[in-house]
Structures are given as structure tokens and as C-alpha cells.
């Protein structure tokens, strides 16, 4: 997780340092907050949270009704990860899945990069 976090932060910082003109073009034409998000990601520590704790936090959510059930032992859906990102913690790694290894681990880095760009 440490390596993944440092790599993501490095990539964001590298874009800011070496592609500023391109990023300004993106801000001007497509995404007004792209530079702000890259700065935020490059300087914000990622939270490490257990799968069990994430399920507990999401089960206690009262301001949103999820389409997919939040239950221990079931992979978290995109809507759960998005809610956690937008409302509970900006950047995080889920750890300690208590059920057989799933595609979640393989997709985690990819999903983090997508979340960074969608913030």
C-alpha cells in the first residue's frame, strides 16, 4: 500500500511539475478542478481502513440509500466506494478482506486512479 500510495502521489506531482501547460489546457477546456485535485492527491496521506470497518461505516450511513446492499462478505460496489471517497475519507486503501481473494485487490489501484480523476 505504501508503494502504491507513493506511486500515485509521484504521478500526480510529476504531472504538475512536467505537464503544467497541458493541465492548464485541461482546466480551461474540460475540468476546472483538475490541477486542484492533483495537488490534493499529491499531498494528502491515504487512509488505511479494514474492510470490516468500511462495512460498519457504510452500514451506519443514514443520508443515502444505496442501490446495492452493504453487508460483510460482499464486495463493495462502486456506489459504496464513491460515497466513502466523497463523504468519509478522500483517499483510502481497503485492507483485510475477510473472504476469499477477489478481483477487488487487482482493481484497487485502477479504481483509485479513476477516483482521482473524477473527484
Rosetta constraint file for C-alpha pairs under 8 A:
AtomPair CA 1 CA 5 HARMONIC 6.03 0.50
AtomPair CA 1 CA 93 HARMONIC 7.23 0.50
AtomPair CA 2 CA 6 HARMONIC 6.11 0.50
AtomPair CA 3 CA 7 HARMONIC 6.00 0.50
AtomPair CA 4 CA 8 HARMONIC 6.16 0.50
AtomPair CA 4 CA 109 HARMONIC 7.22 0.50
AtomPair CA 5 CA 9 HARMONIC 6.16 0.50
AtomPair CA 5 CA 45 HARMONIC 7.93 0.50
AtomPair CA 5 CA 46 HARMONIC 6.83 0.50
AtomPair CA 6 CA 10 HARMONIC 5.89 0.50
AtomPair CA 7 CA 11 HARMONIC 6.13 0.50
AtomPair CA 8 CA 12 HARMONIC 6.31 0.50
AtomPair CA 8 CA 41 HARMONIC 7.88 0.50
AtomPair CA 8 CA 42 HARMONIC 7.48 0.50
AtomPair CA 8 CA 113 HARMONIC 7.52 0.50
AtomPair CA 9 CA 13 HARMONIC 6.10 0.50
AtomPair CA 9 CA 41 HARMONIC 6.10 0.50
AtomPair CA 9 CA 42 HARMONIC 4.18 0.50
AtomPair CA 9 CA 43 HARMONIC 7.16 0.50
AtomPair CA 10 CA 14 HARMONIC 5.90 0.50
AtomPair CA 10 CA 42 HARMONIC 6.78 0.50
AtomPair CA 11 CA 15 HARMONIC 6.18 0.50
AtomPair CA 12 CA 16 HARMONIC 6.38 0.50
AtomPair CA 12 CA 38 HARMONIC 5.22 0.50
AtomPair CA 12 CA 39 HARMONIC 7.18 0.50
AtomPair CA 12 CA 41 HARMONIC 6.88 0.50
AtomPair CA 12 CA 42 HARMONIC 5.57 0.50
AtomPair CA 13 CA 17 HARMONIC 6.09 0.50
AtomPair CA 13 CA 38 HARMONIC 7.08 0.50
AtomPair CA 13 CA 39 HARMONIC 7.14 0.50
AtomPair CA 13 CA 42 HARMONIC 5.64 0.50
AtomPair CA 14 CA 18 HARMONIC 5.73 0.50
AtomPair CA 14 CA 19 HARMONIC 7.55 0.50
AtomPair CA 15 CA 19 HARMONIC 4.98 0.50
AtomPair CA 15 CA 20 HARMONIC 6.74 0.50
AtomPair CA 15 CA 23 HARMONIC 7.66 0.50
AtomPair CA 16 CA 20 HARMONIC 5.21 0.50
AtomPair CA 16 CA 23 HARMONIC 7.37 0.50
AtomPair CA 16 CA 35 HARMONIC 7.33 0.50
AtomPair CA 16 CA 38 HARMONIC 7.25 0.50
AtomPair CA 16 CA 39 HARMONIC 7.65 0.50
AtomPair CA 19 CA 23 HARMONIC 6.16 0.50
AtomPair CA 20 CA 24 HARMONIC 6.06 0.50
AtomPair CA 21 CA 25 HARMONIC 6.29 0.50
AtomPair CA 22 CA 26 HARMONIC 6.33 0.50
AtomPair CA 23 CA 27 HARMONIC 6.20 0.50
AtomPair CA 23 CA 34 HARMONIC 7.16 0.50
AtomPair CA 23 CA 35 HARMONIC 6.54 0.50
AtomPair CA 24 CA 28 HARMONIC 6.07 0.50
AtomPair CA 24 CA 35 HARMONIC 7.52 0.50
AtomPair CA 25 CA 29 HARMONIC 6.02 0.50
AtomPair CA 25 CA 30 HARMONIC 7.93 0.50
AtomPair CA 26 CA 30 HARMONIC 5.16 0.50
AtomPair CA 26 CA 31 HARMONIC 5.80 0.50
AtomPair CA 26 CA 32 HARMONIC 7.49 0.50
AtomPair CA 26 CA 34 HARMONIC 7.14 0.50
AtomPair CA 27 CA 31 HARMONIC 4.73 0.50
AtomPair CA 27 CA 32 HARMONIC 4.33 0.50
AtomPair CA 27 CA 33 HARMONIC 6.43 0.50
AtomPair CA 27 CA 34 HARMONIC 5.98 0.50
AtomPair CA 27 CA 35 HARMONIC 7.12 0.50
AtomPair CA 28 CA 32 HARMONIC 6.41 0.50
AtomPair CA 33 CA 37 HARMONIC 6.16 0.50
AtomPair CA 34 CA 38 HARMONIC 6.27 0.50
AtomPair CA 34 CA 117 HARMONIC 7.28 0.50
AtomPair CA 35 CA 39 HARMONIC 6.16 0.50
AtomPair CA 36 CA 40 HARMONIC 6.12 0.50
AtomPair CA 37 CA 41 HARMONIC 6.07 0.50
AtomPair CA 37 CA 116 HARMONIC 6.99 0.50
AtomPair CA 37 CA 117 HARMONIC 7.59 0.50
AtomPair CA 37 CA 119 HARMONIC 6.87 0.50
AtomPair CA 38 CA 42 HARMONIC 6.00 0.50
AtomPair CA 38 CA 116 HARMONIC 7.60 0.50
AtomPair CA 39 CA 43 HARMONIC 6.32 0.50
AtomPair CA 40 CA 44 HARMONIC 5.85 0.50
AtomPair CA 41 CA 45 HARMONIC 7.97 0.50
AtomPair CA 41 CA 91 HARMONIC 7.75 0.50
AtomPair CA 41 CA 116 HARMONIC 7.18 0.50
AtomPair CA 44 CA 91 HARMONIC 7.79 0.50
AtomPair CA 45 CA 91 HARMONIC 7.51 0.50
AtomPair CA 46 CA 90 HARMONIC 7.84 0.50
AtomPair CA 46 CA 91 HARMONIC 4.94 0.50
AtomPair CA 46 CA 92 HARMONIC 4.81 0.50
AtomPair CA 46 CA 93 HARMONIC 6.86 0.50
AtomPair CA 47 CA 89 HARMONIC 7.33 0.50
AtomPair CA 47 CA 91 HARMONIC 6.27 0.50
AtomPair CA 47 CA 92 HARMONIC 4.41 0.50
AtomPair CA 47 CA 93 HARMONIC 6.21 0.50
AtomPair CA 48 CA 92 HARMONIC 5.71 0.50
AtomPair CA 48 CA 93 HARMONIC 4.93 0.50
AtomPair CA 48 CA 94 HARMONIC 6.19 0.50
AtomPair CA 48 CA 95 HARMONIC 6.92 0.50
AtomPair CA 49 CA 53 HARMONIC 6.52 0.50
AtomPair CA 49 CA 54 HARMONIC 6.60 0.50
AtomPair CA 49 CA 92 HARMONIC 7.02 0.50
AtomPair CA 49 CA 93 HARMONIC 6.21 0.50
AtomPair CA 49 CA 94 HARMONIC 5.18 0.50
AtomPair CA 49 CA 95 HARMONIC 6.06 0.50
AtomPair CA 50 CA 54 HARMONIC 6.23 0.50
AtomPair CA 50 CA 94 HARMONIC 5.48 0.50
AtomPair CA 50 CA 95 HARMONIC 4.68 0.50
AtomPair CA 50 CA 96 HARMONIC 5.40 0.50
AtomPair CA 50 CA 97 HARMONIC 7.26 0.50
AtomPair CA 51 CA 55 HARMONIC 6.20 0.50
AtomPair CA 51 CA 94 HARMONIC 5.62 0.50
AtomPair CA 51 CA 95 HARMONIC 5.72 0.50
AtomPair CA 51 CA 96 HARMONIC 5.85 0.50
AtomPair CA 51 CA 97 HARMONIC 5.41 0.50
AtomPair CA 51 CA 98 HARMONIC 7.53 0.50
AtomPair CA 52 CA 56 HARMONIC 6.28 0.50
AtomPair CA 52 CA 72 HARMONIC 6.84 0.50
AtomPair CA 52 CA 96 HARMONIC 7.80 0.50
AtomPair CA 52 CA 97 HARMONIC 7.56 0.50
AtomPair CA 52 CA 98 HARMONIC 7.87 0.50
AtomPair CA 53 CA 57 HARMONIC 6.16 0.50
AtomPair CA 54 CA 58 HARMONIC 6.10 0.50
AtomPair CA 54 CA 94 HARMONIC 7.66 0.50
AtomPair CA 55 CA 59 HARMONIC 5.97 0.50
AtomPair CA 55 CA 70 HARMONIC 6.53 0.50
AtomPair CA 55 CA 71 HARMONIC 6.62 0.50
AtomPair CA 55 CA 72 HARMONIC 6.24 0.50
AtomPair CA 56 CA 60 HARMONIC 6.39 0.50
AtomPair CA 57 CA 61 HARMONIC 6.74 0.50
AtomPair CA 58 CA 70 HARMONIC 6.85 0.50
AtomPair CA 58 CA 80 HARMONIC 7.21 0.50
AtomPair CA 58 CA 84 HARMONIC 7.57 0.50
AtomPair CA 59 CA 70 HARMONIC 6.16 0.50
AtomPair CA 59 CA 71 HARMONIC 7.70 0.50
AtomPair CA 66 CA 70 HARMONIC 7.89 0.50
AtomPair CA 66 CA 79 HARMONIC 7.19 0.50
AtomPair CA 66 CA 80 HARMONIC 7.51 0.50
AtomPair CA 68 CA 77 HARMONIC 6.79 0.50
AtomPair CA 68 CA 79 HARMONIC 7.87 0.50
AtomPair CA 70 CA 74 HARMONIC 7.45 0.50
AtomPair CA 70 CA 76 HARMONIC 7.06 0.50
AtomPair CA 70 CA 80 HARMONIC 7.92 0.50
AtomPair CA 73 CA 98 HARMONIC 6.93 0.50
AtomPair CA 73 CA 99 HARMONIC 6.02 0.50
AtomPair CA 75 CA 104 HARMONIC 7.41 0.50
AtomPair CA 76 CA 80 HARMONIC 5.94 0.50
AtomPair CA 76 CA 81 HARMONIC 6.79 0.50
AtomPair CA 77 CA 81 HARMONIC 6.52 0.50
AtomPair CA 78 CA 82 HARMONIC 5.94 0.50
AtomPair CA 79 CA 83 HARMONIC 6.03 0.50
AtomPair CA 80 CA 84 HARMONIC 6.17 0.50
AtomPair CA 81 CA 85 HARMONIC 6.08 0.50
AtomPair CA 82 CA 86 HARMONIC 6.06 0.50
AtomPair CA 82 CA 115 HARMONIC 7.75 0.50
AtomPair CA 83 CA 87 HARMONIC 5.70 0.50
AtomPair CA 83 CA 88 HARMONIC 7.31 0.50
AtomPair CA 84 CA 88 HARMONIC 4.78 0.50
AtomPair CA 84 CA 89 HARMONIC 6.01 0.50
AtomPair CA 84 CA 90 HARMONIC 7.56 0.50
AtomPair CA 85 CA 89 HARMONIC 5.23 0.50
AtomPair CA 85 CA 90 HARMONIC 4.66 0.50
AtomPair CA 85 CA 91 HARMONIC 6.25 0.50
AtomPair CA 85 CA 92 HARMONIC 7.61 0.50
AtomPair CA 85 CA 115 HARMONIC 7.99 0.50
AtomPair CA 86 CA 90 HARMONIC 6.15 0.50
AtomPair CA 86 CA 119 HARMONIC 7.71 0.50
AtomPair CA 91 CA 112 HARMONIC 7.81 0.50
AtomPair CA 93 CA 108 HARMONIC 7.88 0.50
AtomPair CA 97 CA 101 HARMONIC 7.58 0.50
AtomPair CA 101 CA 105 HARMONIC 7.83 0.50
AtomPair CA 103 CA 107 HARMONIC 6.20 0.50
AtomPair CA 104 CA 108 HARMONIC 5.88 0.50
AtomPair CA 105 CA 109 HARMONIC 7.86 0.50
AtomPair CA 106 CA 110 HARMONIC 7.97 0.50
AtomPair CA 107 CA 111 HARMONIC 5.97 0.50
AtomPair CA 108 CA 112 HARMONIC 6.10 0.50
AtomPair CA 109 CA 113 HARMONIC 6.33 0.50
AtomPair CA 110 CA 114 HARMONIC 6.34 0.50
AtomPair CA 111 CA 115 HARMONIC 6.06 0.50
AtomPair CA 112 CA 116 HARMONIC 6.11 0.50
AtomPair CA 113 CA 117 HARMONIC 6.43 0.50
AtomPair CA 114 CA 118 HARMONIC 6.14 0.50
AtomPair CA 115 CA 119 HARMONIC 5.82 0.50
